[in-house]
Amino acid sequence: MDHEFKLLIDGKAVDGASSFDVINPATGEAFAQCPKADAAMLEDAVAAARRAFPAWSALPIEERAARVNALADALEARASEFASLLTREQGKPIDQAMYEIMGSVFTLRAFADMRIETKVLREGEGNTVIEHRTPLGVVGAITPWNFPVILLMNKLGPALVTGNCVVAKPAPTTPLTTLLFGELAKDILPPGVFNVLCDENELGPLLTSHPDIAKIAFTGSTATGKKVMASAADSVKRVTLELGGNDAAIVLDDVDPRAVAGKVYQGAMANAGQICVAIKRAYVPSSMYDEFCDELARLAGEAVVDDGARQGATIGPIQNRMQFEKVKALLDSARAEGTILSGGEALDRPGYFIPPTIVRDLDDDAPLVREEQFGPVLPVLKYDDIDDVIARANDSDYGLGGTVWGRDVARATEVAKRIDTGTVWVNQHLAIDANIPFRGSKQSGLGGELGEAGLFEYTQAHIINAVPLEDR
C-alpha cells in the first residue's frame, strides 16, 4: 500500500520508533506498514494532551461541538476511502464497512448536538443546591479490532464535546483507519487535543496506569478489561469498560419459525459474528426446533464467504489468526458434542475464512454455549418451559445484550425484563443509537457509552450547596 501512515502527537504527523506489518485477513499477508510508538512517544502524547486541556476545556461548548461536527463532515467526505481501508484491515464486506463509517459520522454529529445543563436539585427557603459537571482531563481510549472506527467515535465524541483531550490506542491488527482519522483531526483540532499511538500491545499498561491520565475508556475482551481495571486502580482513574458478551436469543412459541430464523441468522452472522452483542446462542421451543434449525442451515448454506472487497460477499474472514484458531477449536469441540448442520470447517484457501456454521443438539455446558465464540458459529438449543429458558439464558458470567422474539409484544417485553443484561431488544437486533445509553451487566462491563449517560461518563459531577450568609 502506497499510503505512508504516521502517528499523531501534539498536532504533528510523526514517524514511529519502528514499524510492524498490518495483515489483510482475507489473504493472511501483510499489505501495509504501521508506525510503532515507544514509551517516550507515549509520554510525549500524554504531555501534549495535558498541555492542550486548559485551553480546550475553556472553549465554549458550541465551539467544541463545531469542531466535532467538522470531524464528521471530513469523515463523510472521504467515506469511500475509509470504508475500503477498513475492509482491507478488518475484513468485513465493503457494504458493512460503509455502514460502520456512516454510523461513525452519525455518532459524532449526535454527540455534537448533546448538551449537559446545570441541574437545580433544590431551590427555596434560602437554600439552593445545584449539580454542575466539568471535564476530567486526559482520556486514554483503547479500541478493539471488530469495529475500529465507530467504537473510537463512541469515545471521542463525548470526550471532546465535554472538554477532554484524548490519547487513542487502536488494536494492533486494525490501526490504519484510526491513523487515517488522525490525519483529518490534525487539520481540525488544536494540537494535543487528539493523539494517536500504535503498538503491538506493549503500551497498554503504561497508558492505563499513567498518573496524568484521568480516565480510561476501553472496549475489548473481559479478560483484558479486568487487567485495565486493575491497572487503573492505583490512581482511582475513572474507567468505562465495554466488554464481552454471550448474548442469548429467546424465541417464543407464537412466531413464524422461518421468518424469525432469518432475523436470528442476521443477528448472529453480521461481521462474521465478530460483534460483542451478536446473537451467540439461540433458544427455540421444542415444537419448532427442527424447522427453525433447518431454516438457519439453509440460510448459512446460501452465504457468500469471500474477501470483503469482492462484490457480493456476505461473510468476510475472521479478523486475525489468533481468533481464527480459537473459533476452530470451538468447532472441534462442537463437532464432537453436537450436530453440525452447515459449515463446521475452515475454508481451504488463504486467509482466515470460516463459513457460517449452525450447531444443534448441544448441552448447556458445551464450550460453544458457555464461551463467547466471536465468530460465525451459532448453537441452537431447545426448551419447553419459559421460566427454565430464562434461567438458562441468565446462567452466564456475561450480561451485555440479548433478544426476545414474539408476536405478542407485551408478553415478549415481560420476558425481556427478566433477562439480566444491559440491553434487551424485542423483535429487532443491534438497534444501537448514539442517543440511547448502552451498558453491560455482570462481567460485560462497567459504566456506559452513548446517550446522555455516555456523555456523563466523561465528566465529574460537582454539588454546590448555598445558603445566605447570616449576620450573627
MIPA-54835 format. One line per field, with one value per residue (C-alpha): residue number from 1; residue in one letter; x, y, z negated. Coordinates in steps of 0.25 Angstrom, whole numbers, plus 5000, padded with zeros to 4 digits. Example, Ala and Ser with C-alpha at 12.3 -4.5 7.8 and 13.67 -1.06 7.14 Angstrom:
% residues 2
i = 1, 2
aa = A, S
xx = 5049, 5055
yy = 4982, 4996
zz = 4969, 4971
END
This chain:
% residues 472
i = 1, 2, 3, 4, 5, 6, 7, 8, 9, 10, 11, 12, 13, 14, 15, 16, 17, 18, 19, 20, 21, 22, 23, 24, 25, 26, 27, 28, 29, 30, 31, 32, 33, 34, 35, 36, 37, 38, 39, 40, 41, 42, 43, 44, 45, 46, 47, 48, 49, 50, 51, 52, 53, 54, 55, 56, 57, 58, 59, 60, 61, 62, 63, 64, 65, 66, 67, 68, 69, 70, 71, 72, 73, 74, 75, 76, 77, 78, 79, 80, 81, 82, 83, 84, 85, 86, 87, 88, 89, 90, 91, 92, 93, 94, 95, 96, 97, 98, 99, 100, 101, 102, 103, 104, 105, 106, 107, 108, 109, 110, 111, 112, 113, 114, 115, 116, 117, 118, 119, 120, 121, 122, 123, 124, 125, 126, 127, 128, 129, 130, 131, 132, 133, 134, 135, 136, 137, 138, 139, 140, 141, 142, 143, 144, 145, 146, 147, 148, 149, 150, 151, 152, 153, 154, 155, 156, 157, 158, 159, 160, 161, 162, 163, 164, 165, 166, 167, 168, 169, 170, 171, 172, 173, 174, 175, 176, 177, 178, 179, 180, 181, 182, 183, 184, 185, 186, 187, 188, 189, 190, 191, 192, 193, 194, 195, 196, 197, 198, 199, 200, 201, 202, 203, 204, 205, 206, 207, 208, 209, 210, 211, 212, 213, 214, 215, 216, 217, 218, 219, 220, 221, 222, 223, 224, 225, 226, 227, 228, 229, 230, 231, 232, 233, 234, 235, 236, 237, 238, 239, 240, 241, 242, 243, 244, 245, 246, 247, 248, 249, 250, 251, 252, 253, 254, 255, 256, 257, 258, 259, 260, 261, 262, 263, 264, 265, 266, 267, 268, 269, 270, 271, 272, 273, 274, 275, 276, 277, 278, 279, 280, 281, 282, 283, 284, 285, 286, 287, 288, 289, 290, 291, 292, 293, 294, 295, 296, 297, 298, 299, 300, 301, 302, 303, 304, 305, 306, 307, 308, 309, 310, 311, 312, 313, 314, 315, 316, 317, 318, 319, 320, 321, 322, 323, 324, 325, 326, 327, 328, 329, 330, 331, 332, 333, 334, 335, 336, 337, 338, 339, 340, 341, 342, 343, 344, 345, 346, 347, 348, 349, 350, 351, 352, 353, 354, 355, 356, 357, 358, 359, 360, 361, 362, 363, 364, 365, 366, 367, 368, 369, 370, 371, 372, 373, 374, 375, 376, 377, 378, 379, 380, 381, 382, 383, 384, 385, 386, 387, 388, 389, 390, 391, 392, 393, 394, 395, 396, 397, 398, 399, 400, 401, 402, 403, 404, 405, 406, 407, 408, 409, 410, 411, 412, 413, 414, 415, 416, 417, 418, 419, 420, 421, 422, 423, 424, 425, 426, 427, 428, 429, 430, 431, 432, 433, 434, 435, 436, 437, 438, 439, 440, 441, 442, 443, 444, 445, 446, 447, 448, 449, 450, 451, 452, 453, 454, 455, 456, 457, 458, 459, 460, 461, 462, 463, 464, 465, 466, 467, 468, 469, 470, 471, 472
aa = M, D, H, E, F, K, L, L, I, D, G, K, A, V, D, G, A, S, S, F, D, V, I, N, P, A, T, G, E, A, F, A, Q, C, P, K, A, D, A, A, M, L, E, D, A, V, A, A, A, R, R, A, F, P, A, W, S, A, L, P, I, E, E, R, A, A, R, V, N, A, L, A, D, A, L, E, A, R, A, S, E, F, A, S, L, L, T, R, E, Q, G, K, P, I, D, Q, A, M, Y, E, I, M, G, S, V, F, T, L, R, A, F, A, D, M, R, I, E, T, K, V, L, R, E, G, E, G, N, T, V, I, E, H, R, T, P, L, G, V, V, G, A, I, T, P, W, N, F, P, V, I, L, L, M, N, K, L, G, P, A, L, V, T, G, N, C, V, V, A, K, P, A, P, T, T, P, L, T, T, L, L, F, G, E, L, A, K, D, I, L, P, P, G, V, F, N, V, L, C, D, E, N, E, L, G, P, L, L, T, S, H, P, D, I, A, K, I, A, F, T, G, S, T, A, T, G, K, K, V, M, A, S, A, A, D, S, V, K, R, V, T, L, E, L, G, G, N, D, A, A, I, V, L, D, D, V, D, P, R, A, V, A, G, K, V, Y, Q, G, A, M, A, N, A, G, Q, I, C, V, A, I, K, R, A, Y, V, P, S, S, M, Y, D, E, F, C, D, E, L, A, R, L, A, G, E, A, V, V, D, D, G, A, R, Q, G, A, T, I, G, P, I, Q, N, R, M, Q, F, E, K, V, K, A, L, L, D, S, A, R, A, E, G, T, I, L, S, G, G, E, A, L, D, R, P, G, Y, F, I, P, P, T, I, V, R, D, L, D, D, D, A, P, L, V, R, E, E, Q, F, G, P, V, L, P, V, L, K, Y, D, D, I, D, D, V, I, A, R, A, N, D, S, D, Y, G, L, G, G, T, V, W, G, R, D, V, A, R, A, T, E, V, A, K, R, I, D, T, G, T, V, W, V, N, Q, H, L, A, I, D, A, N, I, P, F, R, G, S, K, Q, S, G, L, G, G, E, L, G, E, A, G, L, F, E, Y, T, Q, A, H, I, I, N, A, V, P, L, E, D, R
xx = 5000, 5006, 5000, 5010, 5003, 5008, 5005, 4999, 5005, 5003, 4997, 5009, 5010, 5021, 5029, 5029, 5041, 5039, 5028, 5020, 5012, 4997, 4991, 4979, 4971, 4965, 4979, 4987, 4998, 5003, 4998, 5003, 5013, 5009, 5017, 5020, 5021, 5030, 5029, 5035, 5025, 5014, 5020, 5020, 5006, 5000, 5008, 5003, 4989, 4991, 4996, 4984, 4974, 4973, 4970, 4961, 4953, 4951, 4945, 4930, 4923, 4918, 4932, 4936, 4923, 4926, 4940, 4933, 4923, 4935, 4941, 4928, 4928, 4942, 4940, 4927, 4935, 4945, 4935, 4939, 4953, 4951, 4942, 4952, 4963, 4954, 4951, 4965, 4970, 4957, 4951, 4937, 4929, 4930, 4915, 4917, 4929, 4922, 4911, 4921, 4927, 4914, 4910, 4922, 4918, 4905, 4911, 4920, 4908, 4899, 4909, 4912, 4897, 4897, 4898, 4899, 4892, 4894, 4883, 4876, 4874, 4867, 4863, 4855, 4855, 4868, 4875, 4880, 4886, 4892, 4900, 4909, 4919, 4933, 4943, 4952, 4965, 4973, 4965, 4972, 4963, 4967, 4959, 4957, 4958, 4944, 4939, 4951, 4945, 4931, 4936, 4946, 4935, 4927, 4938, 4944, 4931, 4926, 4941, 4943, 4929, 4931, 4944, 4954, 4967, 4969, 4981, 4976, 4982, 4975, 4977, 4990, 4983, 4974, 4981, 4981, 4967, 4970, 4983, 4975, 4965, 4977, 4980, 4967, 4968, 4981, 4975, 4963, 4966, 4977, 4990, 4990, 4974, 4975, 4987, 4988, 4998, 5000, 5007, 5007, 5001, 5013, 5008, 4995, 4999, 5007, 4995, 4985, 4994, 4999, 4997, 4993, 4982, 4969, 4960, 4961, 4951, 4953, 4945, 4950, 4950, 4946, 4960, 4967, 4957, 4960, 4975, 4971, 4962, 4974, 4984, 4975, 4972, 4985, 4981, 4966, 4964, 4950, 4948, 4938, 4939, 4930, 4934, 4930, 4916, 4909, 4896, 4884, 4872, 4859, 4849, 4835, 4825, 4815, 4825, 4826, 4839, 4844, 4843, 4849, 4860, 4864, 4865, 4873, 4883, 4886, 4887, 4897, 4905, 4907, 4922, 4925, 4919, 4930, 4921, 4920, 4905, 4904, 4894, 4903, 4893, 4878, 4867, 4856, 4843, 4843, 4831, 4838, 4852, 4855, 4848, 4856, 4869, 4867, 4864, 4876, 4884, 4878, 4882, 4896, 4898, 4894, 4904, 4915, 4928, 4939, 4949, 4940, 4945, 4939, 4925, 4914, 4922, 4913, 4922, 4937, 4948, 4951, 4960, 4973, 4979, 4978, 4963, 4963, 4970, 4960, 4948, 4954, 4956, 4941, 4937, 4945, 4938, 4924, 4927, 4929, 4918, 4907, 4901, 4907, 4896, 4905, 4919, 4928, 4941, 4951, 4951, 4963, 4969, 4978, 4972, 4964, 4951, 4941, 4927, 4914, 4912, 4899, 4901, 4889, 4888, 4898, 4897, 4897, 4911, 4917, 4929, 4921, 4910, 4917, 4928, 4928, 4931, 4933, 4931, 4921, 4916, 4902, 4898, 4883, 4877, 4862, 4853, 4839, 4837, 4839, 4844, 4854, 4859, 4860, 4869, 4877, 4879, 4883, 4893, 4905, 4916, 4913, 4901, 4903, 4891, 4880, 4868, 4854, 4845, 4830, 4817, 4811, 4820, 4815, 4818, 4832, 4835, 4831, 4841, 4851, 4850, 4855, 4868, 4880, 4887, 4890, 4881, 4870, 4864, 4850, 4847, 4860, 4875, 4886, 4877, 4889, 4886, 4896, 4885, 4881, 4890, 4898, 4904, 4907, 4904, 4912, 4925, 4921, 4925, 4925, 4919, 4912, 4914, 4905, 4893, 4894, 4899, 4911, 4913, 4913, 4924, 4934, 4930, 4932, 4919, 4920, 4910, 4909, 4900, 4898, 4890, 4890, 4901, 4895, 4900, 4901
yy = 5000, 5013, 5022, 5026, 5025, 5034, 5035, 5047, 5054, 5069, 5072, 5067, 5054, 5046, 5034, 5022, 5018, 5005, 4998, 4986, 4978, 4980, 4967, 4966, 4955, 4951, 4947, 4945, 4954, 4968, 4979, 4991, 4996, 5003, 5012, 5007, 5017, 5014, 5018, 5032, 5035, 5031, 5041, 5052, 5049, 5050, 5062, 5069, 5065, 5071, 5084, 5085, 5082, 5096, 5104, 5093, 5091, 5106, 5108, 5110, 5097, 5102, 5104, 5090, 5084, 5091, 5084, 5071, 5074, 5077, 5064, 5057, 5065, 5062, 5047, 5047, 5054, 5042, 5031, 5022, 5023, 5020, 5008, 5002, 5003, 4997, 4985, 4982, 4983, 4977, 4968, 4972, 4973, 4987, 4990, 4987, 4995, 5007, 5005, 5006, 5019, 5026, 5021, 5028, 5041, 5040, 5037, 5049, 5058, 5053, 5056, 5070, 5072, 5068, 5078, 5076, 5086, 5090, 5083, 5090, 5080, 5089, 5103, 5110, 5115, 5121, 5108, 5106, 5093, 5091, 5080, 5084, 5076, 5078, 5070, 5060, 5064, 5054, 5041, 5029, 5022, 5007, 5001, 4987, 4981, 4977, 4992, 5000, 5013, 5014, 5009, 5020, 5031, 5025, 5030, 5042, 5049, 5050, 5053, 5065, 5071, 5071, 5077, 5066, 5063, 5048, 5039, 5028, 5014, 5005, 4990, 4986, 4977, 4989, 5002, 5009, 5015, 5021, 5027, 5032, 5039, 5045, 5052, 5058, 5062, 5069, 5080, 5082, 5080, 5089, 5082, 5071, 5070, 5057, 5048, 5034, 5024, 5010, 4998, 4983, 4983, 4987, 5001, 4997, 4996, 5009, 5016, 5010, 5013, 5027, 5037, 5048, 5040, 5043, 5033, 5020, 5017, 5002, 4993, 4979, 4965, 4963, 4957, 4969, 4978, 4972, 4976, 4990, 4992, 4987, 4995, 5008, 5005, 5011, 5025, 5022, 5026, 5027, 5015, 5011, 4996, 4991, 4976, 4963, 4957, 4943, 4949, 4939, 4940, 4934, 4931, 4930, 4920, 4929, 4933, 4928, 4920, 4922, 4937, 4939, 4929, 4939, 4950, 4942, 4938, 4952, 4956, 4944, 4945, 4960, 4964, 4949, 4948, 4958, 4967, 4968, 4968, 4957, 4946, 4935, 4925, 4923, 4916, 4911, 4904, 4889, 4889, 4898, 4894, 4885, 4895, 4906, 4899, 4895, 4909, 4914, 4903, 4907, 4922, 4918, 4910, 4921, 4931, 4936, 4935, 4943, 4955, 4966, 4975, 4966, 4969, 4960, 4955, 4954, 4948, 4952, 4946, 4945, 4957, 4951, 4938, 4937, 4938, 4929, 4918, 4920, 4918, 4906, 4900, 4902, 4896, 4884, 4882, 4885, 4874, 4864, 4868, 4873, 4872, 4882, 4885, 4895, 4899, 4894, 4894, 4906, 4908, 4902, 4915, 4927, 4936, 4933, 4928, 4921, 4919, 4921, 4909, 4904, 4894, 4887, 4877, 4883, 4883, 4896, 4893, 4891, 4901, 4907, 4911, 4915, 4923, 4936, 4930, 4943, 4936, 4932, 4920, 4919, 4908, 4905, 4900, 4895, 4898, 4895, 4904, 4919, 4920, 4910, 4916, 4930, 4923, 4917, 4930, 4937, 4926, 4933, 4942, 4951, 4961, 4970, 4969, 4959, 4958, 4953, 4949, 4948, 4952, 4957, 4969, 4971, 4957, 4958, 4970, 4964, 4953, 4963, 4970, 4957, 4956, 4960, 4968, 4983, 4983, 4974, 4976, 4971, 4967, 4974, 4973, 4983, 4995, 5003, 5018, 5029, 5035, 5023, 5018, 5005, 4997, 4983, 4976, 4966, 4963, 4970, 4984, 4996, 5009, 5012, 5018, 5026, 5035, 5045, 5035, 5033, 5048, 5048, 5037, 5048, 5058, 5060, 5064, 5075, 5079, 5093, 5095, 5110, 5118, 5133, 5137, 5141, 5154, 5147
zz = 5000, 5004, 4993, 4982, 4969, 4957, 4942, 4937, 4926, 4922, 4935, 4943, 4952, 4946, 4951, 4942, 4934, 4942, 4950, 4952, 4962, 4964, 4969, 4979, 4972, 4986, 4991, 4978, 4984, 4980, 4988, 4981, 4970, 4957, 4949, 4935, 4923, 4912, 4897, 4899, 4910, 4900, 4890, 4901, 4905, 4891, 4888, 4901, 4897, 4883, 4888, 4898, 4888, 4881, 4894, 4900, 4888, 4887, 4901, 4901, 4903, 4917, 4922, 4917, 4924, 4937, 4937, 4935, 4946, 4955, 4952, 4956, 4969, 4972, 4970, 4978, 4990, 4990, 4986, 4998, 4995, 4981, 4984, 4994, 4984, 4973, 4981, 4984, 4970, 4963, 4974, 4973, 4987, 4993, 4990, 4976, 4975, 4981, 4971, 4960, 4966, 4967, 4954, 4949, 4955, 4949, 4935, 4936, 4940, 4929, 4918, 4924, 4922, 4908, 4896, 4881, 4873, 4859, 4851, 4839, 4829, 4818, 4819, 4808, 4793, 4795, 4800, 4814, 4818, 4832, 4839, 4850, 4858, 4862, 4872, 4866, 4873, 4882, 4886, 4891, 4902, 4905, 4916, 4922, 4936, 4939, 4941, 4940, 4945, 4939, 4925, 4925, 4928, 4917, 4908, 4916, 4918, 4903, 4899, 4908, 4906, 4891, 4892, 4890, 4898, 4903, 4906, 4914, 4916, 4926, 4927, 4934, 4944, 4949, 4947, 4960, 4960, 4947, 4953, 4965, 4956, 4949, 4962, 4962, 4948, 4950, 4958, 4950, 4935, 4927, 4925, 4914, 4913, 4920, 4921, 4928, 4923, 4929, 4923, 4922, 4908, 4901, 4897, 4891, 4877, 4878, 4883, 4873, 4861, 4865, 4854, 4864, 4870, 4863, 4870, 4878, 4888, 4892, 4902, 4903, 4896, 4882, 4878, 4883, 4877, 4863, 4865, 4870, 4857, 4848, 4855, 4853, 4838, 4832, 4836, 4836, 4850, 4856, 4864, 4875, 4879, 4891, 4890, 4896, 4897, 4899, 4904, 4904, 4913, 4907, 4918, 4913, 4917, 4925, 4936, 4950, 4949, 4963, 4962, 4949, 4952, 4963, 4953, 4943, 4954, 4958, 4943, 4941, 4954, 4957, 4957, 4957, 4943, 4938, 4930, 4915, 4916, 4927, 4924, 4919, 4914, 4918, 4910, 4918, 4914, 4916, 4924, 4935, 4933, 4945, 4954, 4948, 4949, 4964, 4968, 4961, 4968, 4982, 4980, 4976, 4988, 4997, 4991, 5000, 4992, 4998, 4998, 4993, 5005, 5015, 5020, 5014, 5001, 4989, 4979, 4979, 4971, 4956, 4954, 4948, 4947, 4932, 4933, 4945, 4937, 4925, 4933, 4940, 4926, 4922, 4935, 4932, 4918, 4925, 4935, 4924, 4915, 4925, 4939, 4949, 4959, 4968, 4969, 4958, 4965, 4968, 4983, 4990, 4996, 4992, 4981, 4968, 4974, 4966, 4973, 4965, 4956, 4949, 4938, 4931, 4920, 4911, 4896, 4888, 4882, 4896, 4899, 4911, 4902, 4889, 4896, 4905, 4919, 4926, 4940, 4950, 4941, 4935, 4925, 4925, 4912, 4910, 4898, 4893, 4881, 4881, 4867, 4869, 4882, 4875, 4864, 4875, 4882, 4869, 4865, 4871, 4865, 4877, 4878, 4890, 4899, 4903, 4911, 4910, 4922, 4920, 4928, 4914, 4912, 4898, 4894, 4901, 4893, 4880, 4883, 4887, 4873, 4867, 4875, 4867, 4878, 4880, 4893, 4898, 4912, 4915, 4929, 4934, 4932, 4932, 4931, 4925, 4926, 4921, 4913, 4905, 4894, 4896, 4884, 4879, 4866, 4859, 4865, 4878, 4874, 4865, 4867, 4880, 4894, 4903, 4900, 4888, 4879, 4888, 4888, 4873, 4873, 4877, 4866, 4852, 4844, 4834, 4824, 4820, 4807, 4804, 4793, 4790, 4780, 4767, 4760, 4746
END
